[in-house]
């Protein structure tokens, strides 16, 4: 079993999920889907098309779904955020 990471994942509304469910060898899309499900079930997000981003020095770097967490630069204590894919469109 791979080392489990302590991660903080934020929903689009700022709700936060502290979790240690994921290992370095898991893919970004697995974490994204699990986070979407977590926040949707909690009523904190609506279903949609989201990206997972990594907060680094106050900026958000988009992550590639097919990458493993280790290869994406995610480590213990990382802060991840869900954001709408392609940006939000008003109208």
C-alpha positions in Angstrom: 0.0 0.0 0.0 1.4 3.4 -1.0 1.9 6.2 1.5 -1.4 8.1 2.1 -1.2 11.8 1.8 -2.9 14.4 4.0 -4.7 16.7 1.6 -7.0 19.6 1.8 -9.4 19.8 -1.1 -11.7 22.9 -1.7 -15.0 23.0 -3.5 -16.0 25.8 -5.8 -17.8 27.5 -2.9 -14.8 27.3 -0.6 -16.0 24.3 1.4 -13.0 22.3 2.5 -12.4 18.5 2.8 -9.5 17.3 4.9 -8.7 13.8 3.7 -6.0 11.1 3.9 -7.7 8.7 1.5 -5.3 9.0 -1.5 -1.8 7.7 -2.2 1.0 9.0 -4.4 0.4 6.3 -7.0 -3.2 7.3 -7.6 -4.2 9.4 -10.6 -5.5 13.0 -10.5 -8.8 12.0 -12.1 -9.5 9.5 -9.3 -9.0 12.3 -6.7 -11.1 14.7 -8.8 -14.0 12.3 -9.1 -13.9 11.4 -5.4 -13.9 15.1 -4.4 -16.7 15.9 -6.8 -18.8 13.1 -5.3 -17.9 14.1 -1.7 -19.0 17.7 -2.2 -22.1 16.8 -4.2 -23.3 14.4 -1.6 -22.7 17.1 1.1 -24.8 19.5 -1.0 -21.8 21.9 -1.3 -21.5 21.6 -5.1 -23.6 20.9 -8.1 -22.7 18.2 -10.7 -20.6 19.7 -13.5 -17.4 19.5 -15.5 -14.5 20.3 -13.2 -10.7 20.4 -13.1 -8.5 19.8 -10.1 -5.8 22.4 -9.4 -2.9 22.6 -7.0 -2.3 25.7 -5.0 1.3 26.8 -5.2 2.4 30.1 -3.7 -1.1 31.5 -3.9 -1.7 30.6 -7.6 -3.6 27.6 -9.0 -1.8 25.2 -11.4 -4.2 23.0 -13.4 -3.5 19.3 -13.0 -3.6 16.7 -15.8 -6.2 14.0 -15.1 -3.9 11.2 -16.4 -1.0 12.0 -14.1 -0.2 10.2 -10.9 -0.3 12.5 -7.8 3.5 12.0 -7.3 4.2 13.1 -10.9 1.9 16.1 -10.6 4.0 17.5 -7.7 1.4 16.7 -5.0 2.8 15.9 -1.6 1.7 15.6 2.0 -0.1 18.8 3.1 -0.9 20.0 -0.5 -4.0 22.1 -1.1 -6.1 21.2 -4.1 -9.1 23.0 -5.5 -11.9 22.1 -7.8 -12.8 24.7 -10.5 -15.1 24.7 -13.5 -13.4 23.3 -16.6 -13.0 26.1 -19.2 -13.9 28.8 -16.8 -17.3 30.1 -15.8 -19.6 31.7 -18.3 -22.3 34.1 -17.2 -25.5 34.4 -19.1 
